[in-house]
Structures are given as C-alpha cells and as structure tokens.
Amino acid sequence: MTDEGGYGRFGTLSRVELERFFYLDDEDRRLIAGRRRDYNRLGFALQVVTVRQLGMFLADPLDVPPELVDYLAEQLGIEDSSCVKQYTEREKTKLEHAWEIQHEYGLTSYSEVEAELAAWVADQAWVSGDGPKATFAGAVDWLRNRQALLPGPRTLERLVTEGRQTGDQRLWAALTNQLSAGSATALLALLDPPEGKRRVSELERLRKGVFRNSSKGMLDALDRLADLIALGGQSLDVSMVPQRRVIGLATYGLSSKAPALRRLQPRDNRLAVMVATVKTLSGRATDDVLELFDLLMVTDLMSKAERASREEKLHRYPRVSRNAGKLAAAVKVLLEMTEVEPDISLEMVWDLIENTATKSELRAAVAVIDELVPVDDAELAEHRLDELAGRLATVRVFLPAMMRTVAFGATAEGSAVLAAMKVLAELMTKKTKLPASWLDARQVDHDLIGGGWKRLVYREGRPPETVDRAAYTMCVLEQFHRHLKHRTIFAPHSLA
C-alpha cells in the first residue's frame, strides 16, 4: 500500500497490490453470489475485502479508491461498476451485510475484547514504557491477531491513553510507596540549588563523576557515594519494577536539567524519576570508586614501586645500564631494517648492527645481563615490595572511608582478605599504645602473609608481638586489589 493510507482508510492501490490483497477466493464468491443485484454483490464484496484489509467496516462502504471498485467488478463480471452507488441507498443493507460477514468469517466484535485489550495495554505500558504510537500499533496487532474488529481511531486512542496512564501510575506507586515523607522531601530537594548557589542543583553535583587520580580524588568520590547512600541509594528497592522502566526513568533524570525535572507532573512522576536516578547514580558512584581505586593501585602504587625498584637496581649495577644500551641499539637497527626492507639478508643486517656494536661486544653484554639480572630476581621483587610498603601514606588517607562507605561482599575465596581489610580500616581510626609503625600481631591474619612480604612484615628489630604496619597493610591491600579484579570480592550495583 502507498504511504497515504492509514488507520481505517486505503491509499492509492497499484495493480500488483490489488491482485495480491484483494483477490476473491471461492468462499468469498459463494457468499457474494447470494446477493441478487449487481450493486449488492459489488457492495458486499467491498465490505468483505475492506474488513479483511483494514480490520474494520467503514461507516461509508464506498469510501474506497475507484480502482478497488473496478477490480472487484472485473472479478465478478459486472460491466458497470458505477452501479455500486445504489448500495448505500438502504441503510440497513450495509449493516445486515456487515453482520453476516462478521458471522461467516468468525470475526469478533470490539466490545467483546475491549476489557481484555485494556488490560493488555496497561501491562505493556508497565513493562515496556513504549510511547503512544508504538502502543497504538501494538494494540492494532493484538486485535488483528485475534480477528477482532478495530474500533474507530478515537476510541482506540482513548483506550491506549488510559492504559498507558494506568501503567505509569502503577510504576510511580511501586517506586514511591516505599518512601517516608522525609525521604521524599530529601529526594525532591536535590532539584533545588543549595543556599548561596543560584543555578547549580545538588543533583547536578551528584551527577558529576570525574575525579583526579589521587588520594584527594578518591575521597571526593567516596563523599559523593556517601551522599547518595544517605539519600537511600543502596536501600531503595527497584526490584519489583521492570528494569527497562527503571532505566528509562533514570536516563531522563540523568540527562534533563533540574528546572525541567521540577516541572514534571504529577508529583509521583517527579518523585519516581528521582528514585530511579538516585538508585542508578549510586551504582555508578560505586563503580567510580572501584575504578579510581584500581587506577591508584596500578599507576600510583604498584607501577611506581616497580619503577623505583628497577631504577634502584640499575643504580646499584651500572654495568647493566651500559650493556643494556648496546643491546637496545642493536635491536633498534634490526627492527628498523626489517620494517624498511623485509627481505634484507642476514649478512647485511649484521653489517649494519656492527656499526653500532660488534658481535663480541653483544655477546659480552648478554652475559653481563644474564649475570646481573636473572629471570627470577628475588632481590628486585623484595625491593618492589619495600617500595610499595613505603607508600602507606597514600592509602591511609582513603582506606577507612572506602571500607566504611562501600558495602563490599566476598565469595569464600575472598572472605579472609575482606575481613582483614575491615580490621585494618578500624585500626587506622583507633588510638593505640603502640608506635605508629607497628600493629598488634594478635589483630592480623598471619595466613595472608606470604612470599617476599614475610621478611618485611616480620622485620628484625620489631617490638615483641607486633608486625610492621605499612608492610602488612600493603600486603593485604595488594591481595584485596587482586580479588576485586577476579570478582571474588565485589561491590553491589544499582540494577543488579
């Protein structure tokens, strides 16, 4: 059909479309043959193909394209198709024919399925949140699949509107009924600028998720998460609502400006948007904290400790640097030449390399590197751990707040490390009679101390019944970070 057609009407019809959609089969012809006059047979045929194609009978059965009338007349052997104009002279004729067609073809009246359709539309609105056009199209398909007659467009539009309102009200109630009066007030207050600030709302501040890769940035991220938790970000329950609806509300809340959200009506709609937004923001804020923690561990702690240990190694063994330079120069020549001339001969490559270093010099350099930097360099690894332990000051700024704010969980494999982290967070905030460098050995998990950490945690000269605070903290933190990577320690997400 051409695009100018629509609900309850035909567009311009091509010959191909006429032959495809409006061909009269034997059953059609049998029923049509029961009419005595040509205009009644042609009018009856029009009603048959109209209800089949449009899903409804037209108030004026003749409100169809002329080419359709001509095509049906051609099939019925009626020479003068204009006779069909007499079909509507008697009002009852079209009604009687419509009733007969409905009965013979097993069509159901709209009134019989209206209540069931209304319930279906309300359920669809609850589950999907589709717009009016998509819901209207879905309702048409629902009726056609059940061989039910379509009502007038205004009737169906009204049913869709009421069904969507029912679904929306159910959604809003599910999300807002859990709120106390105080919680509702606090959520709506996010849309207002705090005192002293004219334009920036609290919601705008909470939506920002860019933090510097530093201890201060980590504290800022944790403060934001704590504010969202205080608003109910982790206690708000959205599990009874289809996830798609929560995401839809949250997307609107996260992308719209505060003044637009303040204008949302009714109040339950506005409040439901804020519930979904804060719940989703809480999950994102948790993710931001975990991502920032991972970034700090990798770039600010472990990588720097690794680099410092390598630099110390090179400082202690200057021959390594000198000989490594020769090897690097030779490899650079090799890579450059194979990229420029892939088919270059080995002899020519060696000629070019020997302009930088001779074969004997390179063999000597390899021997020195093998001697001074073995593959398993325990000393280098131990120095890395010592450097890592020396960075406790970076961690102690945010570790207690992180363990207090993020509701971490753990599998059986990660539970011991998580328990040790919680104890460490408590010890960092408690006053103790021990000097700041030591921890009471009775308060640590000795089973977690292994490898190169043992010598540092149980370093010589420590007071009796103590362990090195920095070494034990970083030993546990390193394992905590690894368990987070492997998901044996985890944090809750908003829509999980």
C-alpha positions in Angstrom: 0.0 0.0 0.0 1.2 3.5 -0.6 2.1 5.8 2.4 -1.0 8.0 2.1 -3.1 5.2 3.6 -3.5 4.9 7.3 -5.7 3.6 10.1 -9.2 3.0 8.7 -8.5 4.1 5.1 -6.9 3.0 1.9 -4.1 4.7 0.0 -3.7 4.6 -3.8 -3.6 1.0 -4.9 -1.4 -0.4 -7.7 -2.4 -3.3 -9.9 0.1 -5.6 -8.1 -1.4 -4.6 -4.7 -4.9 -5.2 -6.0 -4.1 -8.7 -7.2 -2.1 -9.5 -4.1 -4.5 -8.3 -1.4 -8.0 -8.1 -2.9 -8.4 -11.3 -4.9 -11.8 -13.0 -4.2 -11.4 -16.7 -3.4 -14.1 -19.4 -3.7 -15.6 -18.8 -0.3 -15.8 -15.1 -1.0 -17.6 -15.8 -4.3 -20.0 -18.2 -2.7 -21.2 -15.6 -0.2 -21.3 -12.8 -2.7 -23.3 -15.0 -5.1 -26.2 -15.0 -2.6 -26.9 -11.3 -3.5 -29.5 -10.8 -6.3 -28.5 -7.4 -7.8 -25.1 -6.3 -9.1 -24.8 -3.3 -6.8 -25.5 -5.5 -3.8 -23.0 -8.1 -4.9 -20.3 -5.4 -5.5 -21.1 -3.6 -2.2 -20.9 -6.9 -0.3 -17.6 -7.7 -1.9 -16.3 -4.2 -1.0 -17.2 -4.9 2.7 -15.5 -8.3 2.6 -12.1 -7.0 1.3 -12.3 -3.9 3.4 -12.7 -5.7 6.7 -10.1 -8.1 5.7 -7.5 -5.4 4.8 -8.4 -2.6 7.3 -9.7 -4.7 10.1 -12.9 -2.7 10.3 -16.1 -1.9 8.4 -16.3 1.7 7.1 -19.1 4.0 8.0 -19.4 4.6 4.3 -18.6 1.3 2.5 -18.0 3.3 -0.7 -15.2 5.4 0.8 -12.6 3.4 -1.1 -10.3 4.0 -4.1 -12.1 3.8 -7.5 -9.5 1.3 -8.7 -10.6 -1.2 -6.0 -14.2 -1.0 -7.1 -13.2 -1.6 -10.7 -11.0 -4.5 -9.8 -13.8 -6.2 -7.8 -16.3 -5.6 -10.6 -13.9 -7.1 -13.0 -13.7 -10.3 -10.9 -17.5 -10.5 -10.5 -18.2 -9.9 -14.2 -20.1 -6.7 -13.5 -19.7 -4.4 -16.5 -20.9 -1.1 -14.9 -19.1 -0.6 -11.6 -20.8 2.7 -11.0 -23.9 0.8 -10.1 -22.4 0.4 -6.6 -23.6 3.8 -5.7 -27.1 2.3 -5.2 -25.7 0.1 -2.5 -26.0 2.7 0.3 -29.5 3.9 -0.6 -30.9 1.5 2.0 -29.0 2.0 5.3 -29.9 -1.5 6.7 -28.4 -3.3 3.8 -24.8 -2.5 4.7 -25.4 -3.3 8.4 -27.0 -6.6 7.6 -24.2 -7.5 5.2 -21.6 -6.4 7.8 -23.2 -8.7 10.5 -23.3 -11.6 8.0 -19.7 -11.1 7.0 -18.7 -10.9 10.7 -20.5 -14.2 11.4 -19.4 -16.1 8.4 -15.7 -15.2 8.7 -15.6 -15.7 12.5 -14.8 -12.0 13.4 -15.1 -10.8 17.0 -16.7 -7.5 17.8 -14.5 -4.9 19.6 -16.9 -4.7 22.6 -16.2 -8.4 23.4 -12.5 -7.9 23.7 -12.3 -4.3 24.9 -11.7 -5.1 28.6 -9.0 -7.7 27.7 -7.3 -5.3 25.4 -7.3 -2.5 28.0 -5.6 -4.9 30.5 -3.1 -5.9 27.8 -2.3 -2.2 27.1 -1.8 -1.4 30.8 0.5 -4.4 31.2 2.5 -3.4 28.1 2.8 0.2 29.5 4.0 -1.2 32.8 6.6 -3.5 31.2 7.9 -1.5 28.3 7.1 2.2 28.7 6.6 2.4 24.9 5.3 5.7 23.5 1.7 6.2 22.3 2.5 5.4 18.6 4.2 2.1 19.4 1.4 1.1 21.9 -1.3 2.0 19.4 0.4 -0.1 16.8 0.7 -3.0 19.3 -3.0 -2.7 20.1 -3.9 -2.9 16.4 -1.8 -6.0 16.0 -3.4 -7.5 19.2 -6.8 -7.0 17.7 -5.9 -8.3 14.2 -4.2 -11.4 15.6 -7.5 -12.3 17.4 -9.6 -11.5 14.4 -11.3 -8.8 16.3 -12.8 -5.8 14.6 -11.0 -2.5 15.1 -12.9 0.4 16.6 -12.8 4.0 15.4 -9.4 5.7 15.8 -10.5 8.0 18.6 -11.9 5.0 20.6 -8.6 3.1 20.3 -6.5 6.3 21.1 -8.5 6.8 24.2 -8.0 3.2 25.4 -4.3 3.5 24.7 -4.0 6.8 26.6 -5.9 5.4 29.6 -3.9 2.1 29.6 -0.6 4.0 29.5 -1.7 6.2 32.4 -2.6 3.1 34.4 0.8 1.6 33.7 2.6 4.8 34.6 0.6 5.2 37.8 1.4 1.6 38.8 5.1 2.3 38.1 5.2 5.5 40.1 3.4 3.9 43.0 5.7 1.0 43.1 8.8 3.2 43.3 7.4 5.9 45.7 5.3 3.9 48.2 8.5 2.8 49.9 9.5 6.3 50.8 8.9 8.1 54.0 7.8 11.7 53.9 11.3 12.8 54.9 13.0 10.6 52.2 10.6 12.0 49.5 11.4 15.6 50.6 15.1 14.9 50.5 14.9 13.5 47.0 12.9 16.4 45.6 15.3 18.9 47.4 18.0 17.6 45.1 16.4 19.6 42.3 16.8 22.9 44.2 20.1 24.9 44.3 21.6 24.9 47.8 21.7 28.1 49.7 24.2 30.6 48.3 24.1 29.0 44.9 21.6 30.3 42.4 21.8 27.9 39.5 23.6 24.6 40.3 21.3 22.0 42.0 22.5 19.2 44.3 21.5 16.7 41.6 24.0 18.4 39.2 26.8 18.0 41.7 26.0 14.3 42.3 25.8 13.6 38.5 29.4 14.6 38.0 31.7 11.6 38.1 35.2 12.9 37.1 37.8 12.7 39.9 41.5 13.2 39.9 43.7 10.1 40.2 44.9 10.9 43.7 44.0 10.3 47.4 42.1 13.5 47.4 40.2 12.5 44.3 39.4 9.2 45.9 38.0 11.0 49.0 35.8 13.2 46.8 34.5 10.1 45.0 33.7 8.4 48.4 32.0 11.6 49.7 29.7 11.6 46.6 28.9 7.9 47.2 28.2 8.6 50.9 25.8 11.4 50.0 23.9 9.1 47.6 23.8 6.3 50.2 22.4 8.8 52.7 19.6 9.6 50.2 18.8 5.9 50.1 20.9 5.0 47.0 21.5 1.5 48.3 18.4 0.8 50.3 15.9 2.0 47.7 14.2 -1.1 46.2 13.5 -1.2 42.4 13.4 -5.0 42.0 9.6 -5.0 41.7 9.7 -2.8 38.6 10.8 -3.9 35.1 14.4 -3.0 34.7 13.6 -1.3 31.4 11.3 1.2 33.1 13.8 2.0 35.8 16.5 2.6 33.1 14.1 4.8 31.2 13.2 7.0 34.2 16.9 7.2 35.3 18.0 8.1 31.8 15.6 11.0 31.8 16.7 12.1 35.3 20.4 11.9 34.4 20.0 13.8 31.1 17.5 16.5 32.0 18.2 19.8 33.6 16.9 20.4 37.1 14.3 23.0 36.1 12.7 20.6 33.6 12.6 17.9 36.3 11.0 20.3 38.8 8.2 20.9 36.3 7.3 17.2 36.0 3.7 16.5 36.9 2.2 14.8 38.8 4.4 14.8 41.9 4.6 11.0 41.9 6.1 11.1 38.4 8.7 13.5 39.5 9.5 11.5 42.6 9.7 8.2 40.7 12.2 9.8 38.4 14.3 10.8 41.4 14.1 7.3 42.9 15.4 5.7 39.7 18.0 8.4 39.2 19.5 8.2 42.7 19.4 4.4 42.6 21.3 4.4 39.3 23.7 7.1 40.4 24.5 5.1 43.5 25.6 2.2 41.3 27.7 4.5 39.1 29.3 6.2 42.1 30.3 2.8 43.4 31.8 1.9 40.0 33.6 5.2 40.0 35.2 4.5 43.4 36.3 1.0 42.3 37.7 2.3 39.0 39.6 5.0 40.8 40.9 2.6 43.4 42.1 0.3 40.6 43.8 3.3 38.9 45.5 4.3 42.1 46.7 0.8 42.8 48.1 0.3 39.3 49.5 3.7 38.4 50.2 5.4 41.7 51.3 2.5 43.9 52.4 -0.7 42.1 53.8 0.9 38.9 55.7 3.5 40.8 57.1 0.8 43.2 58.1 -1.3 40.2 59.8 1.6 38.5 61.6 2.6 41.7 62.9 -0.9 42.2 64.2 -1.1 38.7 65.9 2.3 39.0 67.5 1.2 42.2 68.7 -2.0 40.5 70.2 -0.1 37.7 71.8 2.4 40.1 73.4 -0.5 42.1 74.6 -2.2 38.9 75.7 0.5 36.4 77.1 -2.2 34.1 73.5 -3.3 33.4 72.6 0.1 32.0 75.7 0.3 29.9 75.3 -3.2 28.4 71.5 -2.9 28.0 72.1 0.2 25.9 74.3 -1.8 23.5 71.6 -4.5 23.2 68.9 -1.9 22.7 70.8 -0.1 19.9 71.4 -3.4 18.1 67.7 -4.4 18.4 66.7 -1.0 17.2 68.7 -1.4 14.0 67.2 -4.9 13.5 63.6 -3.6 13.8 64.1 -0.6 11.6 65.7 -2.5 8.8 63.2 -5.3 8.8 60.4 -2.7 8.6 62.1 -0.8 5.8 63.3 -3.8 3.8 61.6 -7.1 4.9 63.6 -9.2 2.5 67.0 -7.9 3.7 69.6 -10.6 4.1 71.0 -11.6 7.5 74.5 -10.7 6.5 73.5 -7.1 5.6 71.7 -6.8 8.9 74.8 -7.9 10.8 76.9 -5.4 8.8 74.5 -2.6 9.9 74.4 -3.8 13.5 78.2 -4.0 13.8 78.3 -0.3 13.0 76.8 0.1 16.5 78.3 -2.8 18.4 80.4 -5.8 17.4 79.2 -9.4 17.8 81.8 -9.9 20.6 80.5 -6.8 22.4 76.9 -8.0 22.1 77.8 -11.5 23.4 79.6 -9.9 26.4 76.6 -7.6 27.0 74.2 -10.6 27.1 76.4 -12.4 29.5 76.5 -9.4 31.9 72.7 -9.0 31.8 72.3 -12.7 32.5 74.6 -12.5 35.4 73.2 -9.3 37.0 69.5 -9.6 36.2 68.4 -13.2 36.4 64.8 -14.1 35.4 63.8 -14.8 38.9 65.4 -11.8 40.8 64.2 -12.2 44.4 66.1 -9.1 45.4 64.4 -7.0 42.8 61.0 -8.4 43.9 61.7 -7.7 47.5 62.8 -4.1 46.8 59.5 -3.6 44.9 57.5 -4.7 48.0 59.6 -2.5 50.2 58.8 0.5 47.9 55.1 -0.4 47.9 55.1 -0.6 51.7 56.7 2.9 51.7 53.6 4.3 50.1 51.2 3.7 53.0 50.6 7.4 53.4 48.7 7.4 50.1 46.4 4.6 51.2 45.7 5.6 54.7 44.0 8.8 53.5 41.1 6.9 51.9 41.1 3.3 53.1 39.0 3.7 56.2 36.4 5.8 54.3 36.3 3.3 51.4 35.7 0.3 53.7 33.1 2.3 55.7 31.2 3.6 52.6 31.3 0.7 50.1 29.3 -2.4 51.1 31.8 -5.0 49.9 30.8 -8.6 49.7 33.0 -11.7 49.1 32.9 -15.3 48.0 34.5 -17.9 50.2 37.8 -17.4 48.4 37.9 -13.6 49.2 36.3 -13.5 52.6 39.5 -13.7 54.6 41.1 -10.8 52.7 37.9 -8.7 53.0 37.8 -9.4 56.8 41.4 -8.3 57.1 40.7 -5.1 55.2 37.8 -4.2 57.5 40.1 -4.8 60.6 42.8 -2.6 59.0 40.2 0.2 58.4 39.2 0.1 62.1 42.8 0.0 63.3 43.6 3.1 61.3 41.0 5.1 63.1 41.7 3.8 66.6 44.2 5.2 69.0 46.8 2.6 70.2 49.6 2.5 72.7 51.9 1.1 70.0 54.1 3.4 67.9 52.6 4.3 64.6 55.0 1.9 62.7 53.6 -1.3 64.4 50.4 -3.3 64.7 49.4 -5.7 67.4 50.2 -9.2 66.0 47.0 -10.6 67.5 44.9 -8.4 65.3 46.3 -9.5 61.9 45.7 -12.5 59.7 49.0 -14.3 59.6 47.8 -16.7 56.9 47.6 -13.9 54.4 51.3 -13.1 54.8 53.5 -15.0 52.3 56.3 -14.7 49.8 58.5 -11.7 50.0 56.1 -9.9 52.4 57.2 -12.2 55.3 60.6 -10.6 55.8 59.0 -7.1 55.7 56.0 -7.8 57.9 58.2 -9.7 60.5 61.2 -7.5 60.0 64.0 -7.7 62.5 64.1 -5.3 65.5 60.3 -5.0 65.8 58.8 -5.0 69.3 57.5 -8.3 70.6 54.1 -9.4 69.5 53.9 -6.8 66.7 54.2 -6.7 62.9 55.2 -3.9 60.6 52.1 -1.8 60.0 53.0 -0.5 56.5 54.1 -3.9 55.2 51.1 -5.8 56.5 48.7 -3.1 55.2 50.1 -3.1 51.7 50.4 -6.9 51.7 46.6 -7.2 52.4 45.8 -4.3 50.1 47.6 -5.9 47.2 45.6 -9.1 47.7 42.4 -7.1 48.1 43.0 -5.5 44.7 43.7 -8.8 43.1 40.4 -10.3 44.5 38.5 -7.3 43.2 39.9 -8.0 39.7 38.8 -11.7 39.9 35.4 -10.7 41.3 35.9 -12.8 44.5 35.4 -9.5 46.3 32.7 -7.3 44.9 30.5 -4.3 45.5 26.8 -4.1 44.8 25.4 -2.4 41.7 22.2 -0.4 41.5 20.3 -2.6 39.0 22.0 -5.9 39.6 
